[in-house]
């Protein structure tokens, strides 16, 4: 698979799981999100941008672990303010 196909699939999967990376900024997050979750979301956004920038050097494991973290962060954001 070419590098462009890899990064394209990664970006598509990330957006399906977590939405646009801009939505992970502190200003875009719901006010009910804890500071810890906001920090984790910011870290995830930074990680996404680094992988996007240097995708040719990124491993499949880095893509996969970022998608796992995206799902976890999305769940935490979605559950914020619901008593979880």
C-alpha positions in Angstrom: 0.0 0.0 0.0 1.4 3.4 -0.9 2.0 6.0 1.8 -0.8 8.2 0.5 -3.3 5.3 0.8 -2.1 4.6 4.4 -2.5 8.2 5.5 -5.8 8.6 3.7 -7.2 5.5 5.5 -5.8 6.8 8.8 -7.3 10.2 8.4 -10.7 8.8 7.3 -10.8 6.4 10.3 -9.7 9.1 12.7 -12.5 11.4 11.5 -15.1 8.7 11.6 -14.1 7.8 15.2 -13.4 11.2 16.7 -14.5 13.9 14.3 -12.3 16.7 13.0 -9.1 17.2 14.9 -10.1 20.9 15.4 -12.9 19.6 17.6 -10.3 18.4 20.2 -9.2 21.9 21.1 -10.1 23.1 24.6 -12.4 25.8 23.1 -14.3 23.3 21.0 -14.9 20.8 23.7 -18.1 20.9 25.9 -17.6 22.8 29.1 -18.4 19.6 31.1 -15.2 18.0 29.9 -12.7 17.6 32.8 -9.3 19.2 32.5 -7.7 15.7 32.3 -9.9 14.8 29.4 -9.2 18.1 27.7 -5.4 17.5 28.1 -5.8 14.0 26.7 -7.7 15.4 23.7 -5.1 18.1 23.1 -2.4 15.4 23.2 -4.3 13.3 20.8 -4.7 16.3 18.4 -1.0 16.9 18.6 -0.2 13.2 17.9 -2.6 13.2 14.9 -0.9 16.3 13.5 2.6 14.8 13.9 1.5 11.6 12.2 -0.1 13.5 9.4 3.0 15.6 8.9 5.5 12.7 8.8 3.2 9.9 7.6 5.9 8.2 5.6 7.8 7.4 8.7 4.8 6.4 10.8 4.3 2.8 11.6 1.1 0.9 11.3 1.3 0.4 15.1 1.4 4.2 15.6 -1.7 4.6 13.4 -3.5 1.8 15.2 -2.6 3.1 18.7 -3.7 6.6 17.8 -7.1 5.3 16.6 -7.5 3.3 19.8 -6.8 6.5 21.8 -9.2 8.5 19.5 -12.0 6.0 20.4 -11.2 6.3 24.1 -11.1 10.1 24.1 -14.3 10.3 22.1 -16.0 8.1 24.6 -14.8 10.2 27.5 -15.9 13.4 25.8 -19.3 11.9 25.0 -19.8 10.7 28.6 -18.7 14.0 30.2 -21.5 15.6 32.1 -23.4 12.3 32.3 -22.1 11.3 35.7 -19.5 8.9 34.4 
